[in-house]
Amino acid sequence: MPLEKEELGRRLKHAREALGLTQEDVATQLGLSRGALAQFEAGVKPPNSLHLARLADIYRRDLGELLAEQFDETARDPLTALFRADAQLASDRARANAVAECAKLCREYTNLETLLGIDQDRVYDVNYNTPPMRTRWDAIRQGERLAELERARLRRGEDPLTNLVEILEAQGVRFIEMSLSESISGLFLSDSRYGPSIIVNDDHPLRRRVFSCVHEYCHVLVDRDRGGLVSRAENREELPEVRANSFAAAFLMPEGGVRAFVRRLGKGEQSRSQLSAYDETAVVEGQRRREAHSQDIQVYDVAHLAHHFGVSYETALYRLLNLKLVTEEERVVLAEQKETAAGIMRFLGPEPDAKAPGHKPFRHQLVLLAVEALRREVISRAKLRELCDLAQVQPGEFKALVATVEEPGTAPRGRRAYVPRA
């Protein structure tokens, strides 16, 4: 049943007020007078399809949501929560708009999955009981324990994670990389309707981005009630950030895996070891002595460990310190050999390139889902065009994509655009 214009006006007003926008703010973005917008909201005159689509973008709502039979007025916009929590990002209009575009991509991805009947596990079904943190000690221990539990839940054992993005996407987490200010490592958005999304700073080195991705995943697991959070260098001492850093280190480099790897290098044991074998009547002891300093971990050991687990040299060093495999004094000395370590890591093998052929960027995956949706006639050609524009597909590429679906001279019927009754 078509939506009455009075009800549509009421929804538009609610969506505007939920973002704290004035009629003047929205009218300016639409290129209309405040009076024209007031007529829309009062139900005197309905917006045309172009204005309605633009209003949906401004209000960060899905068009179908505004026109649905049931309208959820309690739904909270995660971007609003994010920008309220981080005024610095909100004031950077270009980057704030880029984050909003990424959020829209994530919503469209979930919509396409729904249309195509693709079932995904949702990390929202996971609920860890995390008691309040009072100290950094609490935060570090909690992060480590969460990493152990999540690795066990995902059945990942203690080996390196070579397909991190695929692991997270299988949990319904959207992952996007984009340019952010240098102080921001990443951010997450928690949307109960469309699922969680993680945005990582594309300007940072790959190994740092990997760490940031897992850091934000911790926020998705246990901080999603906040709606969104920006991780900045200046906030690293806040307890949720300490917990997320601890989680990332333990998730990427599980204790058992690190200790086993170090033992294979002939390190990580005491210089003097004693073992006992016994039965009910006697005990037999055996001892092994090692040369002094034979257990000292060297720069090449740390570089090898970092390369094995796909993390930065600094992350590997701090993990060794945390596991008491090096002392703070040893860490400082090894940290000063960063350039030497970089050379060793290059020798061990090229760093995996996130943009190499075969990598599936989020935008590419969304476009391929949209092409499949066009083939199944659950979206129109115009909707595919809209999604391709959002994903920054070039005109020539768009034609090639459509050609894979449409026979010459024909086009799928697709779904007709839903237009409210005037």
C-alpha positions as CSV (number, residue, x, y, z in Angstrom):
1,M,0.0,0.0,0.0
2,P,1.5,3.4,-1.0
3,L,2.7,5.6,1.8
4,E,0.5,8.5,2.7
5,K,2.2,11.9,2.2
6,E,1.4,12.9,5.8
7,E,3.1,9.8,7.2
8,L,6.1,10.3,4.9
9,G,6.4,13.9,6.1
10,R,6.3,12.8,9.7
11,R,9.1,10.3,9.1
12,L,11.3,12.9,7.3
13,K,10.9,15.3,10.2
14,H,11.8,12.6,12.7
15,A,14.9,11.6,10.7
16,R,16.0,15.2,10.5
17,E,15.5,15.9,14.2
18,A,17.3,12.7,15.1
19,L,20.5,14.1,13.6
20,G,20.0,17.5,15.2
21,L,19.6,19.3,11.9
22,T,17.5,22.4,11.3
23,Q,15.2,22.9,8.3
24,E,17.6,25.6,7.1
25,D,20.5,23.1,7.2
26,V,18.7,20.5,5.1
27,A,17.1,23.0,2.7
28,T,20.5,24.4,1.9
29,Q,21.8,21.0,1.0
30,L,18.8,20.3,-1.1
31,G,19.0,23.7,-2.9
32,L,15.4,24.5,-1.8
33,S,13.8,27.1,0.4
34,R,13.1,26.3,4.1
35,G,9.4,26.7,3.2
36,A,9.6,23.9,0.6
37,L,11.1,21.6,3.1
38,A,8.5,22.5,5.7
39,Q,5.8,21.6,3.1
40,F,7.4,18.1,2.7
41,E,7.4,17.6,6.5
42,A,3.8,18.8,7.0
43,G,2.6,16.5,4.3
44,V,1.3,19.4,2.2
45,K,3.5,18.5,-0.8
46,P,5.5,15.3,-1.2
47,P,9.1,15.4,-2.4
48,N,9.8,14.1,-5.9
49,S,11.9,11.0,-6.2
50,L,15.2,12.9,-6.6
51,H,14.6,15.0,-3.5
52,L,13.5,11.9,-1.6
53,A,16.7,10.0,-2.5
54,R,18.8,13.1,-1.5
55,L,17.0,13.4,1.8
56,A,17.7,9.7,2.5
57,D,21.4,10.4,1.9
58,I,21.4,13.5,4.2
59,Y,19.6,11.6,6.9
60,R,21.9,8.6,6.5
61,R,18.8,6.4,6.0
62,D,18.1,3.7,3.5
63,L,15.4,4.9,1.1
64,G,13.5,1.6,1.6
65,E,13.5,2.2,5.3
66,L,11.8,5.6,4.9
67,L,9.2,4.0,2.7
68,A,8.7,0.8,4.6
69,E,5.4,-0.3,6.1
70,Q,6.9,-0.1,9.5
71,F,9.2,2.7,10.5
72,D,11.6,2.2,13.5
73,E,11.8,5.5,15.3
74,T,14.1,4.0,18.0
75,A,16.9,3.1,15.5
76,R,20.1,4.9,16.4
77,D,22.4,6.2,13.7
78,P,26.0,5.1,14.4
79,L,27.5,7.9,12.5
80,T,25.8,10.5,14.7
81,A,27.2,8.7,17.8
82,L,30.6,8.6,16.1
83,F,30.7,12.3,15.2
84,R,29.4,13.4,18.6
85,A,32.2,11.3,20.3
86,D,34.9,12.8,18.0
87,A,34.3,16.4,17.2
88,Q,37.7,16.6,15.5
89,L,36.7,14.1,12.8
90,A,33.2,15.7,12.5
91,S,34.8,19.1,11.8
92,D,36.9,17.7,9.0
93,R,34.1,17.9,6.4
94,A,35.9,16.1,3.6
95,R,36.9,13.1,5.8
96,A,33.5,13.0,7.6
97,N,31.8,12.8,4.2
98,A,34.1,10.1,3.1
99,V,33.3,8.1,6.3
100,A,29.6,8.6,5.6
101,E,30.1,7.3,2.1
102,C,31.9,4.2,3.5
103,A,28.9,3.7,5.9
104,K,26.6,3.9,3.0
105,L,28.6,1.3,1.1
106,C,28.3,-1.1,4.1
107,R,24.5,-0.6,4.2
108,E,24.2,-1.3,0.5
109,Y,26.3,-4.4,0.9
110,T,23.9,-5.8,3.6
111,N,20.9,-4.9,1.5
112,L,22.3,-6.8,-1.5
113,E,23.0,-9.8,0.7
114,T,19.4,-9.7,1.9
115,L,18.0,-9.5,-1.7
116,L,20.2,-12.4,-2.8
117,G,19.3,-14.5,0.2
118,I,22.9,-14.8,1.4
119,D,23.1,-15.9,5.0
120,Q,26.0,-14.7,7.1
121,D,27.1,-15.4,10.6
122,R,26.8,-12.2,12.6
123,V,29.2,-11.2,15.3
124,Y,26.3,-9.5,17.0
125,D,25.3,-13.0,18.1
126,V,28.5,-13.2,20.2
127,N,28.2,-11.8,23.7
128,Y,31.2,-11.7,26.0
129,N,30.7,-10.8,29.7
130,T,33.3,-8.2,30.3
131,P,33.4,-6.8,33.9
132,P,34.2,-3.1,34.4
133,M,37.9,-2.2,34.0
134,R,39.5,-0.2,36.8
135,T,43.2,-0.3,35.9
136,R,45.4,-0.9,32.9
137,W,46.2,-4.3,34.4
138,D,42.5,-5.1,34.1
139,A,42.4,-3.9,30.6
140,I,45.4,-5.8,29.4
141,R,44.3,-9.1,31.0
142,Q,40.8,-8.7,29.7
143,G,42.1,-8.1,26.2
144,E,44.3,-11.2,26.3
145,R,41.5,-13.3,27.6
146,L,39.1,-12.1,25.0
147,A,41.6,-12.9,22.3
148,E,41.9,-16.5,23.6
149,L,38.1,-16.9,23.7
150,E,37.6,-15.4,20.2
151,R,40.4,-17.6,18.6
152,A,38.8,-20.6,20.2
153,R,35.3,-19.6,19.0
154,L,36.6,-19.2,15.5
155,R,38.7,-22.4,15.7
156,R,41.9,-20.7,14.6
157,G,44.3,-22.5,16.9
158,E,47.6,-20.8,17.4
159,D,48.9,-20.4,13.9
160,P,49.4,-17.1,12.0
161,L,46.2,-15.6,10.4
162,T,46.9,-15.4,6.7
163,N,43.3,-14.5,5.7
164,L,42.3,-12.0,8.4
165,V,39.9,-10.0,6.3
166,E,38.1,-13.1,5.1
167,I,37.8,-14.3,8.7
168,L,36.2,-11.0,9.8
169,E,33.9,-10.8,6.7
170,A,32.6,-14.3,7.5
171,Q,31.4,-12.8,10.8
172,G,29.4,-10.1,9.0
173,V,32.0,-7.4,9.6
174,R,32.5,-4.9,6.7
175,F,36.1,-3.8,6.2
176,I,37.1,-0.7,4.3
177,E,40.4,1.2,4.0
178,M,40.5,4.9,3.4
179,S,42.7,7.9,4.0
180,L,42.4,9.3,7.5
181,S,44.4,11.9,9.4
182,E,47.8,10.6,10.6
183,S,46.7,10.4,14.2
184,I,43.7,8.1,13.5
185,S,44.6,4.4,13.1
186,G,41.0,3.3,12.5
187,L,37.4,3.5,13.6
188,F,34.4,1.2,13.9
189,L,30.6,1.7,13.4
190,S,28.0,-0.5,15.1
191,D,24.7,-0.6,13.3
192,S,22.2,-3.1,14.6
193,R,20.3,-3.0,11.3
194,Y,23.2,-3.4,8.8
195,G,26.0,-5.0,10.9
196,P,29.3,-3.6,12.1
197,S,31.9,-2.0,9.9
198,I,35.6,-1.3,10.4
199,I,37.5,1.5,8.6
200,V,41.3,1.5,8.8
201,N,43.7,4.3,7.7
202,D,44.9,3.4,4.3
203,D,47.9,5.8,4.6
204,H,49.6,3.6,7.3
205,P,51.9,0.7,6.4
206,L,50.3,-2.7,5.8
207,R,51.4,-4.4,9.0
208,R,50.1,-1.5,11.1
209,R,46.8,-1.7,9.2
210,V,46.5,-5.3,10.1
211,F,47.0,-4.5,13.8
212,S,44.5,-1.6,13.5
213,C,41.9,-3.9,11.9
214,V,42.1,-6.4,14.8
215,H,42.1,-3.5,17.3
216,E,38.8,-2.3,15.9
217,Y,37.4,-5.8,15.9
218,C,37.9,-5.9,19.6
219,H,35.7,-2.7,19.8
220,V,33.1,-4.5,17.7
221,L,33.0,-7.4,20.1
222,V,32.7,-5.6,23.4
223,D,32.2,-1.8,22.7
224,R,29.4,-1.9,20.2
225,D,26.9,-0.3,22.6
226,R,28.8,2.9,22.0
227,G,27.7,3.0,18.4
228,G,31.1,4.0,17.1
229,L,34.6,4.9,18.2
230,V,37.6,6.6,16.7
231,S,41.0,5.2,17.7
232,R,43.5,8.0,18.0
233,A,47.2,8.0,19.1
234,E,46.4,10.5,21.8
235,N,43.7,8.2,23.3
236,R,46.0,5.1,23.6
237,E,46.0,5.2,27.4
238,E,42.2,5.1,27.7
239,L,41.2,1.7,29.1
240,P,39.1,0.6,26.1
241,E,42.1,1.4,23.8
242,V,44.5,-0.5,26.1
243,R,42.2,-3.5,26.1
244,A,41.8,-3.4,22.3
245,N,45.6,-3.1,21.8
246,S,46.1,-6.1,24.2
247,F,43.5,-8.0,22.3
248,A,45.1,-7.3,18.9
249,A,48.6,-8.4,20.0
250,A,47.3,-11.6,21.6
251,F,44.9,-12.4,18.7
252,L,47.6,-11.9,16.1
253,M,50.3,-13.6,18.1
254,P,48.8,-16.2,20.5
255,E,51.0,-17.1,23.4
256,G,51.2,-20.8,22.5
257,G,52.1,-20.0,19.0
258,V,54.8,-17.5,19.9
259,R,56.4,-19.8,22.5
260,A,56.4,-22.7,20.1
261,F,58.0,-20.6,17.4
262,V,60.7,-19.2,19.7
263,R,61.5,-22.8,20.9
264,R,62.0,-23.8,17.3
265,L,64.7,-21.1,17.1
266,G,66.4,-22.8,20.1
267,K,65.4,-19.9,22.4
268,G,62.9,-19.2,25.1
269,E,64.1,-21.7,27.7
270,Q,66.1,-21.3,30.9
271,S,69.9,-21.7,30.7
272,R,69.6,-24.5,33.3
273,S,66.6,-26.9,33.1
274,Q,65.7,-29.8,35.3
275,L,63.2,-32.5,34.7
276,S,62.1,-35.4,36.8
277,A,60.8,-38.9,36.0
278,Y,59.3,-40.9,38.8
279,D,57.2,-43.9,39.6
280,E,55.7,-44.9,43.0
281,T,59.1,-45.9,44.5
282,A,61.8,-43.7,43.0
283,V,62.6,-40.4,41.3
284,V,65.2,-40.0,38.5
285,E,66.3,-36.4,37.7
286,G,67.9,-35.1,34.5
287,Q,69.5,-31.7,34.0
288,R,70.5,-29.7,30.9
289,R,72.8,-26.7,30.9
290,R,73.1,-24.2,28.1
291,E,75.9,-21.8,27.4
292,A,75.5,-18.3,29.0
293,H,73.4,-16.0,26.8
294,S,72.5,-18.8,24.4
295,Q,68.9,-18.0,25.1
296,D,69.2,-14.3,24.4
297,I,66.8,-13.3,21.6
298,Q,68.5,-11.4,18.8
299,V,67.3,-8.9,16.3
300,Y,67.0,-11.6,13.6
301,D,64.9,-13.7,15.9
302,V,62.4,-10.9,16.4
303,A,62.3,-10.1,12.7
304,H,61.7,-13.7,11.9
305,L,58.9,-13.9,14.4
306,A,57.3,-10.7,13.1
307,H,57.5,-12.0,9.5
308,H,56.0,-15.3,10.5
309,F,52.9,-13.8,12.2
310,G,52.5,-10.9,9.7
311,V,53.0,-8.1,12.3
312,S,55.3,-5.2,12.7
313,Y,58.7,-5.5,14.3
314,E,57.5,-3.3,17.1
315,T,54.4,-5.4,17.8
316,A,56.5,-8.6,17.9
317,L,58.9,-6.9,20.4
318,Y,56.2,-5.8,22.7
319,R,54.5,-9.2,22.6
320,L,57.8,-10.8,23.6
321,L,58.1,-8.4,26.4
322,N,54.5,-9.1,27.6
323,L,55.3,-12.8,27.6
324,K,58.5,-12.2,29.5
325,L,60.7,-13.6,26.8
326,V,62.7,-10.4,26.8
327,T,63.3,-7.8,29.5
328,E,62.5,-4.1,29.1
329,E,66.2,-3.4,28.8
330,E,66.5,-6.0,26.0
331,R,63.5,-4.6,24.3
332,V,65.0,-1.1,24.2
333,V,68.3,-2.4,22.7
334,L,66.4,-4.5,20.1
335,A,64.1,-1.5,19.3
336,E,67.2,0.5,18.3
337,Q,68.0,-2.1,15.6
338,K,64.7,-1.4,13.7
339,E,66.5,-0.6,10.4
340,T,68.5,-3.8,10.6
341,A,65.3,-5.7,11.3
342,A,63.7,-4.2,8.2
343,G,66.5,-5.5,6.0
344,I,66.2,-9.0,7.5
345,M,62.4,-9.0,7.0
346,R,62.9,-8.0,3.3
347,F,65.3,-10.9,3.0
348,L,62.8,-13.3,4.5
349,G,60.3,-12.5,1.8
350,P,58.3,-9.6,0.3
351,E,55.6,-8.1,2.4
352,P,52.2,-9.2,1.2
353,D,50.6,-6.5,-0.9
354,A,47.0,-5.7,0.0
355,K,46.4,-4.3,-3.4
356,A,48.0,-7.1,-5.4
357,P,46.0,-9.0,-8.0
358,G,43.7,-11.5,-6.4
359,H,43.0,-9.2,-3.4
360,K,39.2,-8.5,-3.2
361,P,38.7,-4.9,-2.1
362,F,35.4,-4.2,-0.4
363,R,34.1,-2.0,-3.2
364,H,34.8,-4.7,-5.8
365,Q,32.9,-7.3,-3.8
366,L,29.9,-5.0,-3.5
367,V,29.9,-4.3,-7.2
368,L,30.0,-8.0,-8.1
369,L,27.1,-8.7,-5.7
370,A,25.2,-5.9,-7.4
371,V,25.8,-7.5,-10.8
372,E,24.5,-10.8,-9.5
373,A,21.4,-8.9,-8.1
374,L,20.8,-7.4,-11.6
375,R,21.1,-10.8,-13.2
376,R,18.5,-12.2,-10.8
377,E,16.3,-9.2,-11.5
378,V,16.1,-8.1,-7.9
379,I,17.5,-4.6,-8.6
380,S,17.2,-2.4,-11.7
381,R,19.9,-1.2,-14.1
382,A,19.5,2.2,-12.5
383,K,20.2,0.8,-9.1
384,L,23.3,-0.9,-10.4
385,R,24.4,2.4,-11.9
386,E,23.9,4.1,-8.5
387,L,25.9,1.4,-6.7
388,C,28.7,1.5,-9.2
389,D,28.9,5.3,-8.9
390,L,29.1,4.9,-5.1
391,A,31.9,2.3,-5.6
392,Q,33.7,4.7,-8.0
393,V,33.4,2.4,-11.0
394,Q,34.4,4.1,-14.3
395,P,31.9,4.4,-17.2
396,G,33.8,1.9,-19.4
397,E,34.0,-0.6,-16.5
398,F,30.2,-0.2,-15.9
399,K,29.4,-1.0,-19.5
400,A,31.6,-4.1,-19.3
401,L,29.9,-5.2,-16.1
402,V,26.4,-4.8,-17.6
403,A,27.5,-6.6,-20.7
404,T,28.2,-9.7,-18.6
405,V,24.5,-9.9,-17.7
406,E,22.4,-8.4,-20.5
407,E,21.9,-9.9,-23.8
408,P,22.3,-7.4,-26.7
409,G,19.2,-5.3,-27.0
410,T,17.6,-6.5,-23.8
411,A,17.8,-5.6,-20.1
412,P,16.5,-7.3,-17.0
413,R,13.2,-5.9,-15.7
414,G,14.5,-5.4,-12.2
415,R,12.5,-4.0,-9.4
416,R,10.5,-0.9,-10.0
417,A,11.5,2.1,-7.9
418,Y,9.0,2.5,-5.0
419,V,7.6,6.0,-5.2
420,P,5.2,7.4,-2.5
421,R,1.7,8.3,-3.6
422,A,1.2,12.1,-4.0
